[in-house]
Amino acid sequence: MSILSELNDVFDSLGLPVESTVFSNKAKEEYIVLTPLTDTFDYYADNGPVYDVCEVRVTLFSNKNYLKTRNRIIDALLENDFTITLKQYAGRDDDTGFHNYTIDVQKHYLYERTDD
């Protein structure tokens, strides 16, 4: 399973609309945009990768009080074994009235070599 599909499942269970990179539908009161950040090998054993580490920026856009939704998201991410590496309020867009809150998450996957 990939990090994006796992995140989609988490946000689907919270009833939050989600898209990757750009939200293409008409904006709801709250929605999530996922932006892939990194895909690296962090752990090595015998000079070979053991884990594939993926990191994604989760951006919550909300035109209401975002704090309750932010807390629900953080709880759901932690319950689903995501590592949160950054949380920050990015500001409010005066034109749209949407608050922008970002949460960077990371997940480790056992690396499996493919034999071609």
Summary of the structure (lengths in Angstrom):
residues: 116
radius of gyration: 15.8
end to end distance: 20.3
largest distance: 53.8
contacts: 308
relative contact order: 0.21
helix: 21%
strand: 46%
